[in-house]
Structures are given as structure tokens and as C-alpha cells.
């Protein structure tokens, strides 16, 4: 339950950020998505390699877990952040 409250607090604080902080959050989100894409590609490469060598086990399951965690981790709703930046004519 505390995790849900934390996400709600973050989303409530998004409109209260200053223009400069919004632009910084957008830059952070963009760089985080690039890093996540690289990590997901790396983990999928490990999974494919393990499947090609017929070694299904922890070598396959651990990267799958990390891919799941990376995909479901965004700090802010990207659409909400983009809409708020567009609303304030910052872009």
C-alpha cells in the first residue's frame, strides 16, 4: 500500500513543479528510457543466447525478471508530463 501512495504523491506533485523542474524531469525521463532500452536489449540478448545453447533455467529467468521490472518502472506518466509541458508552452 505505501508504494501506491508514493506514486499518487508523485503524480500530485507533478503540476506543482516549476517550469525548469518540468524540463529537467523530461530530460531525466528521456535518458532513463534510453538506458532502460539498452538494458532490456542486453537482457534479451542473454535470454536468446541461453535459449540457443539449450540452457533454460536461472540464466533465462533472472533476465526476464529484470526486463519486467524495467518495463514497469516509470516514475511519471510520460503522457501527463508531455501534456503539462505543452500546456505551459515550454517546448
PDB file of N, CA, C and O in Angstrom:
ATOM      1  N   UNK A   1       0.805  -1.204   0.000  1.00  0.00           N
ATOM      2  CA  UNK A   1       0.000   0.000   0.000  1.00  0.00           C
ATOM      3  C   UNK A   1       0.849   1.270   0.000  1.00  0.00           C
ATOM      4  O   UNK A   1       0.460   2.231  -0.663  1.00  0.00           O
ATOM      5  N   UNK A   2       2.002   1.337   0.711  1.00  0.00           N
ATOM      6  CA  UNK A   2       2.798   2.560   0.697  1.00  0.00           C
ATOM      7  C   UNK A   2       3.317   2.905  -0.699  1.00  0.00           C
ATOM      8  O   UNK A   2       3.484   4.081  -1.020  1.00  0.00           O
ATOM      9  N   UNK A   3       3.574   1.894  -1.530  1.00  0.00           N
ATOM     10  CA  UNK A   3       4.070   2.165  -2.874  1.00  0.00           C
ATOM     11  C   UNK A   3       3.003   2.900  -3.676  1.00  0.00           C
ATOM     12  O   UNK A   3       3.319   3.838  -4.407  1.00  0.00           O
ATOM     13  N   UNK A   4       1.758   2.491  -3.549  1.00  0.00           N
ATOM     14  CA  UNK A   4       0.668   3.145  -4.255  1.00  0.00           C
ATOM     15  C   UNK A   4       0.527   4.594  -3.798  1.00  0.00           C
ATOM     16  O   UNK A   4       0.317   5.485  -4.621  1.00  0.00           O
ATOM     17  N   UNK A   5       0.639   4.835  -2.516  1.00  0.00           N
ATOM     18  CA  UNK A   5       0.551   6.195  -2.001  1.00  0.00           C
ATOM     19  C   UNK A   5       1.711   7.039  -2.513  1.00  0.00           C
ATOM     20  O   UNK A   5       1.530   8.218  -2.818  1.00  0.00           O
ATOM     21  N   UNK A   6       2.890   6.455  -2.610  1.00  0.00           N
ATOM     22  CA  UNK A   6       4.054   7.170  -3.105  1.00  0.00           C
ATOM     23  C   UNK A   6       3.845   7.592  -4.557  1.00  0.00           C
ATOM     24  O   UNK A   6       4.182   8.719  -4.920  1.00  0.00           O
ATOM     25  N   UNK A   7       3.295   6.710  -5.397  1.00  0.00           N
ATOM     26  CA  UNK A   7       3.028   7.051  -6.794  1.00  0.00           C
ATOM     27  C   UNK A   7       1.985   8.157  -6.885  1.00  0.00           C
ATOM     28  O   UNK A   7       2.106   9.055  -7.717  1.00  0.00           O
ATOM     29  N   UNK A   8       0.962   8.099  -6.036  1.00  0.00           N
ATOM     30  CA  UNK A   8      -0.055   9.146  -6.044  1.00  0.00           C
ATOM     31  C   UNK A   8       0.538  10.483  -5.628  1.00  0.00           C
ATOM     32  O   UNK A   8       0.174  11.518  -6.188  1.00  0.00           O
ATOM     33  N   UNK A   9       1.444  10.481  -4.656  1.00  0.00           N
ATOM     34  CA  UNK A   9       2.085  11.709  -4.228  1.00  0.00           C
ATOM     35  C   UNK A   9       2.934  12.290  -5.352  1.00  0.00           C
ATOM     36  O   UNK A   9       2.931  13.501  -5.572  1.00  0.00           O
ATOM     37  N   UNK A  10       3.655  11.437  -6.060  1.00  0.00           N
ATOM     38  CA  UNK A  10       4.496  11.904  -7.157  1.00  0.00           C
ATOM     39  C   UNK A  10       3.634  12.535  -8.240  1.00  0.00           C
ATOM     40  O   UNK A  10       3.973  13.598  -8.759  1.00  0.00           O
ATOM     41  N   UNK A  11       2.515  11.887  -8.590  1.00  0.00           N
ATOM     42  CA  UNK A  11       1.666  12.423  -9.634  1.00  0.00           C
ATOM     43  C   UNK A  11       0.977  13.709  -9.192  1.00  0.00           C
ATOM     44  O   UNK A  11       0.717  14.572 -10.030  1.00  0.00           O
ATOM     45  N   UNK A  12       0.679  13.861  -7.936  1.00  0.00           N
ATOM     46  CA  UNK A  12       0.092  15.109  -7.454  1.00  0.00           C
ATOM     47  C   UNK A  12       1.126  16.231  -7.474  1.00  0.00           C
ATOM     48  O   UNK A  12       0.772  17.389  -7.694  1.00  0.00           O
ATOM     49  N   UNK A  13       2.384  15.909  -7.251  1.00  0.00           N
ATOM     50  CA  UNK A  13       3.424  16.922  -7.221  1.00  0.00           C
ATOM     51  C   UNK A  13       3.835  17.380  -8.612  1.00  0.00           C
ATOM     52  O   UNK A  13       4.432  18.449  -8.744  1.00  0.00           O
ATOM     53  N   UNK A  14       3.543  16.621  -9.639  1.00  0.00           N
ATOM     54  CA  UNK A  14       3.949  16.977 -10.987  1.00  0.00           C
ATOM     55  C   UNK A  14       3.412  18.340 -11.420  1.00  0.00           C
ATOM     56  O   UNK A  14       4.198  19.138 -11.931  1.00  0.00           O
ATOM     57  N   UNK A  15       2.148  18.656 -11.253  1.00  0.00           N
ATOM     58  CA  UNK A  15       1.675  20.001 -11.650  1.00  0.00           C
ATOM     59  C   UNK A  15       2.255  21.132 -10.800  1.00  0.00           C
ATOM     60  O   UNK A  15       2.267  22.282 -11.238  1.00  0.00           O
ATOM     61  N   UNK A  16       2.725  20.831  -9.617  1.00  0.00           N
ATOM     62  CA  UNK A  16       3.261  21.884  -8.757  1.00  0.00           C
ATOM     63  C   UNK A  16       4.731  22.189  -9.037  1.00  0.00           C
ATOM     64  O   UNK A  16       5.298  23.086  -8.413  1.00  0.00           O
ATOM     65  N   UNK A  17       5.355  21.465  -9.957  1.00  0.00           N
ATOM     66  CA  UNK A  17       6.753  21.717 -10.285  1.00  0.00           C
ATOM     67  C   UNK A  17       6.881  23.005 -11.090  1.00  0.00           C
ATOM     68  O   UNK A  17       5.963  23.402 -11.808  1.00  0.00           O
ATOM     69  N   UNK A  18       8.034  23.647 -10.955  1.00  0.00           N
ATOM     70  CA  UNK A  18       8.287  24.848 -11.747  1.00  0.00           C
ATOM     71  C   UNK A  18       8.595  24.457 -13.181  1.00  0.00           C
ATOM     72  O   UNK A  18       8.783  23.280 -13.490  1.00  0.00           O
ATOM     73  N   UNK A  19       8.646  25.459 -14.056  1.00  0.00           N
ATOM     74  CA  UNK A  19       8.927  25.194 -15.465  1.00  0.00           C
ATOM     75  C   UNK A  19      10.292  24.533 -15.645  1.00  0.00           C
ATOM     76  O   UNK A  19      10.436  23.577 -16.407  1.00  0.00           O
ATOM     77  N   UNK A  20      11.271  25.046 -14.947  1.00  0.00           N
ATOM     78  CA  UNK A  20      12.626  24.493 -15.046  1.00  0.00           C
ATOM     79  C   UNK A  20      12.667  23.050 -14.551  1.00  0.00           C
ATOM     80  O   UNK A  20      13.319  22.203 -15.161  1.00  0.00           O
ATOM     81  N   UNK A  21      11.979  22.772 -13.460  1.00  0.00           N
ATOM     82  CA  UNK A  21      11.948  21.404 -12.918  1.00  0.00           C
ATOM     83  C   UNK A  21      11.230  20.457 -13.868  1.00  0.00           C
ATOM     84  O   UNK A  21      11.622  19.298 -13.996  1.00  0.00           O
ATOM     85  N   UNK A  22      10.185  20.932 -14.536  1.00  0.00           N
ATOM     86  CA  UNK A  22       9.489  20.098 -15.515  1.00  0.00           C
ATOM     87  C   UNK A  22      10.402  19.726 -16.673  1.00  0.00           C
ATOM     88  O   UNK A  22      10.422  18.576 -17.111  1.00  0.00           O
ATOM     89  N   UNK A  23      11.155  20.696 -17.164  1.00  0.00           N
ATOM     90  CA  UNK A  23      12.083  20.415 -18.261  1.00  0.00           C
ATOM     91  C   UNK A  23      13.180  19.451 -17.823  1.00  0.00           C
ATOM     92  O   UNK A  23      13.605  18.599 -18.603  1.00  0.00           O
ATOM     93  N   UNK A  24      13.637  19.579 -16.584  1.00  0.00           N
ATOM     94  CA  UNK A  24      14.638  18.644 -16.061  1.00  0.00           C
ATOM     95  C   UNK A  24      14.060  17.242 -15.944  1.00  0.00           C
ATOM     96  O   UNK A  24      14.735  16.265 -16.266  1.00  0.00           O
ATOM     97  N   UNK A  25      12.826  17.133 -15.489  1.00  0.00           N
ATOM     98  CA  UNK A  25      12.181  15.827 -15.368  1.00  0.00           C
ATOM     99  C   UNK A  25      11.999  15.179 -16.746  1.00  0.00           C
ATOM    100  O   UNK A  25      12.111  13.961 -16.890  1.00  0.00           O
ATOM    101  N   UNK A  26      11.717  16.010 -17.752  1.00  0.00           N
ATOM    102  CA  UNK A  26      11.569  15.473 -19.098  1.00  0.00           C
ATOM    103  C   UNK A  26      12.912  14.926 -19.601  1.00  0.00           C
ATOM    104  O   UNK A  26      12.958  13.865 -20.223  1.00  0.00           O
ATOM    105  N   UNK A  27      13.999  15.653 -19.331  1.00  0.00           N
ATOM    106  CA  UNK A  27      15.332  15.184 -19.729  1.00  0.00           C
ATOM    107  C   UNK A  27      15.687  13.893 -18.996  1.00  0.00           C
ATOM    108  O   UNK A  27      16.229  12.964 -19.595  1.00  0.00           O
ATOM    109  N   UNK A  28      15.384  13.836 -17.706  1.00  0.00           N
ATOM    110  CA  UNK A  28      15.661  12.630 -16.923  1.00  0.00           C
ATOM    111  C   UNK A  28      14.869  11.443 -17.457  1.00  0.00           C
ATOM    112  O   UNK A  28      15.391  10.333 -17.560  1.00  0.00           O
ATOM    113  N   UNK A  29      13.603  11.687 -17.795  1.00  0.00           N
ATOM    114  CA  UNK A  29      12.758  10.606 -18.307  1.00  0.00           C
ATOM    115  C   UNK A  29      13.276  10.097 -19.643  1.00  0.00           C
ATOM    116  O   UNK A  29      13.250   8.895 -19.910  1.00  0.00           O
ATOM    117  N   UNK A  30      13.748  11.014 -20.478  1.00  0.00           N
ATOM    118  CA  UNK A  30      14.264  10.611 -21.784  1.00  0.00           C
ATOM    119  C   UNK A  30      15.537   9.786 -21.629  1.00  0.00           C
ATOM    120  O   UNK A  30      15.681   8.745 -22.271  1.00  0.00           O
ATOM    121  N   UNK A  31      16.459  10.238 -20.787  1.00  0.00           N
ATOM    122  CA  UNK A  31      17.699   9.485 -20.600  1.00  0.00           C
ATOM    123  C   UNK A  31      17.431   8.150 -19.901  1.00  0.00           C
ATOM    124  O   UNK A  31      18.086   7.151 -20.198  1.00  0.00           O
ATOM    125  N   UNK A  32      16.483   8.134 -18.986  1.00  0.00           N
ATOM    126  CA  UNK A  32      16.145   6.874 -18.314  1.00  0.00           C
ATOM    127  C   UNK A  32      15.535   5.886 -19.290  1.00  0.00           C
ATOM    128  O   UNK A  32      15.793   4.687 -19.193  1.00  0.00           O
ATOM    129  N   UNK A  33      14.728   6.367 -20.231  1.00  0.00           N
ATOM    130  CA  UNK A  33      14.129   5.448 -21.201  1.00  0.00           C
ATOM    131  C   UNK A  33      15.178   4.890 -22.146  1.00  0.00           C
ATOM    132  O   UNK A  33      15.074   3.737 -22.564  1.00  0.00           O
ATOM    133  N   UNK A  34      16.194   5.686 -22.496  1.00  0.00           N
ATOM    134  CA  UNK A  34      17.273   5.187 -23.349  1.00  0.00           C
ATOM    135  C   UNK A  34      18.086   4.125 -22.610  1.00  0.00           C
ATOM    136  O   UNK A  34      18.408   3.081 -23.177  1.00  0.00           O
ATOM    137  N   UNK A  35      18.413   4.387 -21.367  1.00  0.00           N
ATOM    138  CA  UNK A  35      19.164   3.412 -20.571  1.00  0.00           C
ATOM    139  C   UNK A  35      18.352   2.136 -20.394  1.00  0.00           C
ATOM    140  O   UNK A  35      18.897   1.037 -20.503  1.00  0.00           O
ATOM    141  N   UNK A  36      17.048   2.268 -20.120  1.00  0.00           N
ATOM    142  CA  UNK A  36      16.197   1.087 -19.980  1.00  0.00           C
ATOM    143  C   UNK A  36      16.152   0.287 -21.270  1.00  0.00           C
ATOM    144  O   UNK A  36      16.176  -0.943 -21.231  1.00  0.00           O
ATOM    145  N   UNK A  37      16.085   0.962 -22.415  1.00  0.00           N
ATOM    146  CA  UNK A  37      16.055   0.256 -23.696  1.00  0.00           C
ATOM    147  C   UNK A  37      17.346  -0.520 -23.921  1.00  0.00           C
ATOM    148  O   UNK A  37      17.312  -1.647 -24.415  1.00  0.00           O
ATOM    149  N   UNK A  38      18.479   0.068 -23.565  1.00  0.00           N
ATOM    150  CA  UNK A  38      19.763  -0.625 -23.708  1.00  0.00           C
ATOM    151  C   UNK A  38      19.814  -1.844 -22.795  1.00  0.00           C
ATOM    152  O   UNK A  38      20.232  -2.922 -23.215  1.00  0.00           O
ATOM    153  N   UNK A  39      19.387  -1.671 -21.544  1.00  0.00           N
ATOM    154  CA  UNK A  39      19.404  -2.802 -20.605  1.00  0.00           C
ATOM    155  C   UNK A  39      18.451  -3.912 -21.037  1.00  0.00           C
ATOM    156  O   UNK A  39      18.780  -5.092 -20.921  1.00  0.00           O
ATOM    157  N   UNK A  40      17.278  -3.542 -21.531  1.00  0.00           N
ATOM    158  CA  UNK A  40      16.319  -4.545 -21.994  1.00  0.00           C
ATOM    159  C   UNK A  40      16.906  -5.314 -23.173  1.00  0.00           C
ATOM    160  O   UNK A  40      16.772  -6.536 -23.246  1.00  0.00           O
ATOM    161  N   UNK A  41      17.554  -4.605 -24.096  1.00  0.00           N
ATOM    162  CA  UNK A  41      18.208  -5.277 -25.223  1.00  0.00           C
ATOM    163  C   UNK A  41      19.301  -6.223 -24.767  1.00  0.00           C
ATOM    164  O   UNK A  41      19.434  -7.325 -25.298  1.00  0.00           O
ATOM    165  N   UNK A  42      20.084  -5.798 -23.783  1.00  0.00           N
ATOM    166  CA  UNK A  42      21.146  -6.644 -23.238  1.00  0.00           C
ATOM    167  C   UNK A  42      20.569  -7.910 -22.604  1.00  0.00           C
ATOM    168  O   UNK A  42      21.064  -9.011 -22.843  1.00  0.00           O
ATOM    169  N   UNK A  43      19.524  -7.747 -21.800  1.00  0.00           N
ATOM    170  CA  UNK A  43      18.918  -8.902 -21.147  1.00  0.00           C
ATOM    171  C   UNK A  43      18.250  -9.835 -22.154  1.00  0.00           C
ATOM    172  O   UNK A  43      18.300 -11.054 -21.995  1.00  0.00           O
ATOM    173  N   UNK A  44      17.630  -9.276 -23.179  1.00  0.00           N
ATOM    174  CA  UNK A  44      17.029 -10.130 -24.202  1.00  0.00           C
ATOM    175  C   UNK A  44      18.115 -10.882 -24.959  1.00  0.00           C
ATOM    176  O   UNK A  44      17.913 -12.030 -25.355  1.00  0.00           O
ATOM    177  N   UNK A  45      19.269 -10.243 -25.164  1.00  0.00           N
ATOM    178  CA  UNK A  45      20.409 -10.935 -25.775  1.00  0.00           C
ATOM    179  C   UNK A  45      20.867 -12.109 -24.929  1.00  0.00           C
ATOM    180  O   UNK A  45      21.185 -13.171 -25.463  1.00  0.00           O
ATOM    181  N   UNK A  46      20.904 -11.931 -23.622  1.00  0.00           N
ATOM    182  CA  UNK A  46      21.270 -13.036 -22.721  1.00  0.00           C
ATOM    183  C   UNK A  46      20.256 -14.168 -22.828  1.00  0.00           C
ATOM    184  O   UNK A  46      20.629 -15.341 -22.854  1.00  0.00           O
ATOM    185  N   UNK A  47      18.980 -13.815 -22.890  1.00  0.00           N
ATOM    186  CA  UNK A  47      17.928 -14.829 -22.989  1.00  0.00           C
ATOM    187  C   UNK A  47      18.066 -15.604 -24.298  1.00  0.00           C
ATOM    188  O   UNK A  47      17.991 -16.833 -24.303  1.00  0.00           O
ATOM    189  N   UNK A  48      18.265 -14.895 -25.399  1.00  0.00           N
ATOM    190  CA  UNK A  48      18.410 -15.567 -26.700  1.00  0.00           C
ATOM    191  C   UNK A  48      19.642 -16.457 -26.700  1.00  0.00           C
ATOM    192  O   UNK A  48      19.602 -17.577 -27.209  1.00  0.00           O
ATOM    193  N   UNK A  49      20.739 -15.966 -26.130  1.00  0.00           N
ATOM    194  CA  UNK A  49      21.957 -16.773 -26.060  1.00  0.00           C
ATOM    195  C   UNK A  49      21.728 -18.050 -25.249  1.00  0.00           C
ATOM    196  O   UNK A  49      22.174 -19.128 -25.641  1.00  0.00           O
ATOM    197  N   UNK A  50      21.040 -17.921 -24.131  1.00  0.00           N
ATOM    198  CA  UNK A  50      20.800 -19.106 -23.304  1.00  0.00           C
ATOM    199  C   UNK A  50      19.858 -20.083 -24.000  1.00  0.00           C
ATOM    200  O   UNK A  50      20.008 -21.296 -23.850  1.00  0.00           O
ATOM    201  N   UNK A  51      18.893 -19.574 -24.757  1.00  0.00           N
ATOM    202  CA  UNK A  51      17.994 -20.461 -25.489  1.00  0.00           C
ATOM    203  C   UNK A  51      18.710 -21.160 -26.637  1.00  0.00           C
ATOM    204  O   UNK A  51      18.426 -22.320 -26.934  1.00  0.00           O
ATOM    205  N   UNK A  52      19.633 -20.461 -27.280  1.00  0.00           N
ATOM    206  CA  UNK A  52      20.386 -21.073 -28.383  1.00  0.00           C
ATOM    207  C   UNK A  52      21.311 -22.184 -27.876  1.00  0.00           C
ATOM    208  O   UNK A  52      21.594 -23.139 -28.599  1.00  0.00           O
ATOM    209  N   UNK A  53      21.776 -22.056 -26.642  1.00  0.00           N
ATOM    210  CA  UNK A  53      22.646 -23.076 -26.053  1.00  0.00           C
ATOM    211  C   UNK A  53      21.865 -24.123 -25.276  1.00  0.00           C
ATOM    212  O   UNK A  53      22.455 -24.965 -24.599  1.00  0.00           O
ATOM    213  N   UNK A  54      20.538 -24.075 -25.369  1.00  0.00           N
ATOM    214  CA  UNK A  54      19.650 -25.038 -24.707  1.00  0.00           C
ATOM    215  C   UNK A  54      19.881 -25.090 -23.203  1.00  0.00           C
ATOM    216  O   UNK A  54      19.858 -26.163 -22.601  1.00  0.00           O
ATOM    217  N   UNK A  55      20.101 -23.936 -22.607  1.00  0.00           N
ATOM    218  CA  UNK A  55      20.270 -23.870 -21.157  1.00  0.00           C
ATOM    219  C   UNK A  55      19.165 -23.009 -20.573  1.00  0.00           C
ATOM    220  O   UNK A  55      19.361 -21.828 -20.287  1.00  0.00           O
ATOM    221  N   UNK A  56      18.009 -23.617 -20.402  1.00  0.00           N
ATOM    222  CA  UNK A  56      16.884 -22.907 -19.813  1.00  0.00           C
ATOM    223  C   UNK A  56      16.941 -23.108 -18.310  1.00  0.00           C
ATOM    224  O   UNK A  56      17.018 -24.240 -17.833  1.00  0.00           O
ATOM    225  N   UNK A  57      16.905 -22.034 -17.575  1.00  0.00           N
ATOM    226  CA  UNK A  57      16.982 -22.098 -16.121  1.00  0.00           C
ATOM    227  C   UNK A  57      17.096 -20.711 -15.563  1.00  0.00           C
ATOM    228  O   UNK A  57      16.439 -19.788 -16.044  1.00  0.00           O
ATOM    229  N   UNK A  58      17.928 -20.547 -14.544  1.00  0.00           N
ATOM    230  CA  UNK A  58      18.097 -19.241 -13.919  1.00  0.00           C
ATOM    231  C   UNK A  58      18.710 -18.230 -14.872  1.00  0.00           C
ATOM    232  O   UNK A  58      18.434 -17.034 -14.780  1.00  0.00           O
ATOM    233  N   UNK A  59      19.553 -18.716 -15.798  1.00  0.00           N
ATOM    234  CA  UNK A  59      20.175 -17.808 -16.759  1.00  0.00           C
ATOM    235  C   UNK A  59      19.108 -17.166 -17.641  1.00  0.00           C
ATOM    236  O   UNK A  59      19.310 -16.063 -18.147  1.00  0.00           O
ATOM    237  N   UNK A  60      17.995 -17.832 -17.826  1.00  0.00           N
ATOM    238  CA  UNK A  60      16.899 -17.289 -18.622  1.00  0.00           C
ATOM    239  C   UNK A  60      15.905 -16.534 -17.751  1.00  0.00           C
ATOM    240  O   UNK A  60      15.395 -15.492 -18.165  1.00  0.00           O
ATOM    241  N   UNK A  61      15.623 -17.032 -16.570  1.00  0.00           N
ATOM    242  CA  UNK A  61      14.582 -16.439 -15.734  1.00  0.00           C
ATOM    243  C   UNK A  61      14.992 -15.128 -15.069  1.00  0.00           C
ATOM    244  O   UNK A  61      14.167 -14.225 -14.929  1.00  0.00           O
ATOM    245  N   UNK A  62      16.233 -15.013 -14.666  1.00  0.00           N
ATOM    246  CA  UNK A  62      16.682 -13.792 -14.000  1.00  0.00           C
ATOM    247  C   UNK A  62      16.611 -12.588 -14.943  1.00  0.00           C
ATOM    248  O   UNK A  62      16.087 -11.549 -14.542  1.00  0.00           O
ATOM    249  N   UNK A  63      17.118 -12.683 -16.188  1.00  0.00           N
ATOM    250  CA  UNK A  63      16.950 -11.530 -17.089  1.00  0.00           C
ATOM    251  C   UNK A  63      15.484 -11.220 -17.389  1.00  0.00           C
ATOM    252  O   UNK A  63      15.133 -10.053 -17.560  1.00  0.00           O
ATOM    253  N   UNK A  64      14.629 -12.227 -17.457  1.00  0.00           N
ATOM    254  CA  UNK A  64      13.206 -11.971 -17.673  1.00  0.00           C
ATOM    255  C   UNK A  64      12.621 -11.146 -16.530  1.00  0.00           C
ATOM    256  O   UNK A  64      11.813 -10.246 -16.759  1.00  0.00           O
ATOM    257  N   UNK A  65      13.025 -11.450 -15.316  1.00  0.00           N
ATOM    258  CA  UNK A  65      12.567 -10.693 -14.158  1.00  0.00           C
ATOM    259  C   UNK A  65      13.021  -9.236 -14.251  1.00  0.00           C
ATOM    260  O   UNK A  65      12.236  -8.322 -14.001  1.00  0.00           O
ATOM    261  N   UNK A  66      14.290  -9.021 -14.610  1.00  0.00           N
ATOM    262  CA  UNK A  66      14.804  -7.656 -14.713  1.00  0.00           C
ATOM    263  C   UNK A  66      14.129  -6.879 -15.835  1.00  0.00           C
ATOM    264  O   UNK A  66      13.868  -5.685 -15.687  1.00  0.00           O
ATOM    265  N   UNK A  67      13.843  -7.534 -16.950  1.00  0.00           N
ATOM    266  CA  UNK A  67      13.136  -6.869 -18.050  1.00  0.00           C
ATOM    267  C   UNK A  67      11.757  -6.436 -17.576  1.00  0.00           C
ATOM    268  O   UNK A  67      11.325  -5.319 -17.859  1.00  0.00           O
ATOM    269  N   UNK A  68      11.069  -7.307 -16.863  1.00  0.00           N
ATOM    270  CA  UNK A  68       9.743  -6.968 -16.332  1.00  0.00           C
ATOM    271  C   UNK A  68       9.823  -5.758 -15.407  1.00  0.00           C
ATOM    272  O   UNK A  68       8.992  -4.855 -15.498  1.00  0.00           O
ATOM    273  N   UNK A  69      10.808  -5.731 -14.523  1.00  0.00           N
ATOM    274  CA  UNK A  69      10.956  -4.623 -13.579  1.00  0.00           C
ATOM    275  C   UNK A  69      11.277  -3.314 -14.308  1.00  0.00           C
ATOM    276  O   UNK A  69      10.769  -2.258 -13.931  1.00  0.00           O
ATOM    277  N   UNK A  70      12.116  -3.376 -15.347  1.00  0.00           N
ATOM    278  CA  UNK A  70      12.473  -2.164 -16.079  1.00  0.00           C
ATOM    279  C   UNK A  70      11.297  -1.609 -16.865  1.00  0.00           C
ATOM    280  O   UNK A  70      11.147  -0.393 -16.982  1.00  0.00           O
ATOM    281  N   UNK A  71      10.470  -2.482 -17.401  1.00  0.00           N
ATOM    282  CA  UNK A  71       9.333  -2.038 -18.198  1.00  0.00           C
ATOM    283  C   UNK A  71       8.271  -1.385 -17.318  1.00  0.00           C
ATOM    284  O   UNK A  71       7.605  -0.449 -17.760  1.00  0.00           O
ATOM    285  N   UNK A  72       8.100  -1.848 -16.106  1.00  0.00           N
ATOM    286  CA  UNK A  72       7.038  -1.351 -15.222  1.00  0.00           C
ATOM    287  C   UNK A  72       7.520  -0.324 -14.205  1.00  0.00           C
ATOM    288  O   UNK A  72       6.929  -0.215 -13.130  1.00  0.00           O
ATOM    289  N   UNK A  73       8.562   0.422 -14.503  1.00  0.00           N
ATOM    290  CA  UNK A  73       9.172   1.288 -13.510  1.00  0.00           C
ATOM    291  C   UNK A  73       9.015   2.794 -13.720  1.00  0.00           C
ATOM    292  O   UNK A  73       9.581   3.535 -12.916  1.00  0.00           O
ATOM    293  N   UNK A  74       8.323   3.306 -14.693  1.00  0.00           N
ATOM    294  CA  UNK A  74       8.388   4.745 -14.937  1.00  0.00           C
ATOM    295  C   UNK A  74       7.988   5.573 -13.709  1.00  0.00           C
ATOM    296  O   UNK A  74       7.035   5.243 -13.003  1.00  0.00           O
ATOM    297  N   UNK A  75       8.732   6.646 -13.476  1.00  0.00           N
ATOM    298  CA  UNK A  75       8.484   7.491 -12.309  1.00  0.00           C
ATOM    299  C   UNK A  75       7.245   8.354 -12.514  1.00  0.00           C
ATOM    300  O   UNK A  75       6.415   8.482 -11.614  1.00  0.00           O
ATOM    301  N   UNK A  76       7.123   8.939 -13.685  1.00  0.00           N
ATOM    302  CA  UNK A  76       5.970   9.764 -14.025  1.00  0.00           C
ATOM    303  C   UNK A  76       5.270   9.166 -15.233  1.00  0.00           C
ATOM    304  O   UNK A  76       5.865   8.429 -16.020  1.00  0.00           O
ATOM    305  N   UNK A  77       4.011   9.495 -15.359  1.00  0.00           N
ATOM    306  CA  UNK A  77       3.293   9.133 -16.562  1.00  0.00           C
ATOM    307  C   UNK A  77       3.805  10.052 -17.669  1.00  0.00           C
ATOM    308  O   UNK A  77       3.627  11.269 -17.601  1.00  0.00           O
ATOM    309  N   UNK A  78       4.439   9.473 -18.686  1.00  0.00           N
ATOM    310  CA  UNK A  78       5.067  10.265 -19.738  1.00  0.00           C
ATOM    311  C   UNK A  78       4.062  11.166 -20.442  1.00  0.00           C
ATOM    312  O   UNK A  78       4.366  12.318 -20.752  1.00  0.00           O
ATOM    313  N   UNK A  79       2.874  10.645 -20.693  1.00  0.00           N
ATOM    314  CA  UNK A  79       1.858  11.434 -21.374  1.00  0.00           C
ATOM    315  C   UNK A  79       1.454  12.649 -20.533  1.00  0.00           C
ATOM    316  O   UNK A  79       1.275  13.745 -21.065  1.00  0.00           O
ATOM    317  N   UNK A  80       1.315  12.450 -19.235  1.00  0.00           N
ATOM    318  CA  UNK A  80       0.944  13.556 -18.349  1.00  0.00           C
ATOM    319  C   UNK A  80       2.040  14.619 -18.318  1.00  0.00           C
ATOM    320  O   UNK A  80       1.752  15.816 -18.330  1.00  0.00           O
ATOM    321  N   UNK A  81       3.288  14.179 -18.279  1.00  0.00           N
ATOM    322  CA  UNK A  81       4.418  15.105 -18.281  1.00  0.00           C
ATOM    323  C   UNK A  81       4.460  15.898 -19.580  1.00  0.00           C
ATOM    324  O   UNK A  81       4.649  17.114 -19.556  1.00  0.00           O
ATOM    325  N   UNK A  82       4.287  15.225 -20.713  1.00  0.00           N
ATOM    326  CA  UNK A  82       4.290  15.914 -22.010  1.00  0.00           C
ATOM    327  C   UNK A  82       3.129  16.900 -22.129  1.00  0.00           C
ATOM    328  O   UNK A  82       3.296  18.006 -22.643  1.00  0.00           O
ATOM    329  N   UNK A  83       1.960  16.496 -21.656  1.00  0.00           N
ATOM    330  CA  UNK A  83       0.800  17.391 -21.712  1.00  0.00           C
ATOM    331  C   UNK A  83       1.015  18.645 -20.864  1.00  0.00           C
ATOM    332  O   UNK A  83       0.649  19.749 -21.268  1.00  0.00           O
ATOM    333  N   UNK A  84       1.608  18.463 -19.695  1.00  0.00           N
ATOM    334  CA  UNK A  84       1.860  19.604 -18.808  1.00  0.00           C
ATOM    335  C   UNK A  84       2.886  20.561 -19.411  1.00  0.00           C
ATOM    336  O   UNK A  84       2.760  21.778 -19.273  1.00  0.00           O
ATOM    337  N   UNK A  85       3.882  20.024 -20.065  1.00  0.00           N
ATOM    338  CA  UNK A  85       4.891  20.861 -20.715  1.00  0.00           C
ATOM    339  C   UNK A  85       4.274  21.608 -21.896  1.00  0.00           C
ATOM    340  O   UNK A  85       4.557  22.786 -22.109  1.00  0.00           O
ATOM    341  N   UNK A  86       3.433  20.918 -22.656  1.00  0.00           N
ATOM    342  CA  UNK A  86       2.765  21.559 -23.793  1.00  0.00           C
ATOM    343  C   UNK A  86       1.797  22.645 -23.315  1.00  0.00           C
ATOM    344  O   UNK A  86       1.685  23.705 -23.929  1.00  0.00           O
ATOM    345  N   UNK A  87       1.101  22.363 -22.209  1.00  0.00           N
ATOM    346  CA  UNK A  87       0.139  23.322 -21.649  1.00  0.00           C
ATOM    347  C   UNK A  87       0.826  24.622 -21.242  1.00  0.00           C
ATOM    348  O   UNK A  87       0.275  25.712 -21.402  1.00  0.00           O
ATOM    349  N   UNK A  88       2.038  24.482 -20.715  1.00  0.00           N
ATOM    350  CA  UNK A  88       2.785  25.661 -20.263  1.00  0.00           C
ATOM    351  C   UNK A  88       3.626  26.288 -21.380  1.00  0.00           C
ATOM    352  O   UNK A  88       4.363  27.245 -21.145  1.00  0.00           O
ATOM    353  N   UNK A  89       3.512  25.747 -22.587  1.00  0.00           N
ATOM    354  CA  UNK A  89       4.251  26.255 -23.761  1.00  0.00           C
ATOM    355  C   UNK A  89       5.751  26.296 -23.509  1.00  0.00           C
ATOM    356  O   UNK A  89       6.406  27.300 -23.789  1.00  0.00           O
ATOM    357  N   UNK A  90       6.286  25.213 -22.985  1.00  0.00           N
ATOM    358  CA  UNK A  90       7.723  25.157 -22.683  1.00  0.00           C
ATOM    359  C   UNK A  90       8.524  24.548 -23.812  1.00  0.00           C
ATOM    360  O   UNK A  90       9.735  24.758 -23.874  1.00  0.00           O
ATOM    361  N   UNK A  91       7.915  23.821 -24.682  1.00  0.00           N
ATOM    362  CA  UNK A  91       8.659  23.140 -25.730  1.00  0.00           C
ATOM    363  C   UNK A  91       8.822  23.950 -26.950  1.00  0.00           C
ATOM    364  O   UNK A  91       9.433  23.494 -27.916  1.00  0.00           O
TER     365      UNK A  91
END
